[in-house]
Amino acid sequence: MGKKVDIEDLIDARGVAAELGLTHANTVSQYQHRYADMPRPALDLGERRVKLWLRSEIKAWAFKLEAEGRNKPGRRPSQ
């Protein structure tokens, strides 16, 4: 049996981008390859098809980055 999720917690790439402060939703797939610890989609229907993440997992990951002193991927350090 698969994982049970609250459908209100599901977000698409645009939602992930918003949570991470990214400008473009298409950047999310690049971060999936670049950051091994980034949460994987809860639902992935295949290449060029819908992917949905759990907002709670994305928020927790963003919090972890900040707690470890790493910037969120989409935010450049201030100079």
C-alpha positions in Angstrom: 0.0 0.0 0.0 1.3 3.5 -0.9 1.9 6.4 1.4 -1.2 8.3 2.6 -1.0 12.0 2.2 -3.2 15.0 2.9 -4.1 16.4 -0.6 -4.1 19.9 0.8 -0.3 19.4 1.4 0.5 18.6 -2.3 2.2 21.3 -4.4 3.4 21.4 -7.9 6.7 22.8 -9.2 5.4 26.3 -9.0 4.6 25.8 -5.3 8.0 24.3 -4.7 9.6 27.3 -6.4 7.6 29.7 -4.3 8.6 27.9 -1.1 12.3 28.0 -2.0 12.3 31.5 -3.3 13.1 30.4 -6.9 12.0 32.7 -9.8 11.1 29.9 -12.2 9.3 26.6 -11.6 11.4 24.9 -14.3 14.4 25.4 -12.0 13.0 22.8 -9.6 14.0 19.9 -11.8 17.6 21.2 -11.9 17.6 21.2 -8.1 16.4 17.7 -8.0 19.6 16.7 -9.8 21.9 19.1 -7.9 20.8 18.5 -4.3 20.7 14.8 -3.3 18.9 15.7 0.0 16.1 17.6 -1.6 12.7 15.8 -1.0 11.6 13.8 -4.0 8.1 14.1 -5.4 5.3 12.3 -3.5 3.7 11.7 -6.9 5.7 11.4 -10.1 3.9 10.3 -13.2 7.0 10.3 -15.4 9.0 12.5 -17.6 7.2 15.7 -18.8 4.2 14.8 -16.6 2.9 16.1 -13.3 5.1 15.9 -10.2 3.7 16.8 -6.8 5.7 17.3 -3.6 4.6 17.5 0.0 4.7 21.2 1.1 5.6 20.0 4.6 8.7 18.2 3.3 9.8 21.1 1.2 9.4 23.5 4.1 11.3 21.2 6.4 14.2 20.9 3.9 14.3 24.7 3.5 14.5 25.0 7.3 17.2 22.4 7.4 19.3 24.4 4.9 19.0 27.5 7.0 19.8 25.7 10.3 22.9 24.2 8.7 24.0 27.6 7.6 23.4 26.8 3.9 21.4 29.2 1.9 18.2 28.0 0.3 19.2 26.9 -3.2 17.4 29.7 -5.0 18.8 32.5 -2.9 22.2 34.0 -3.5 24.2 35.1 -0.5 24.3 38.8 0.0 27.7 40.4 -0.9 
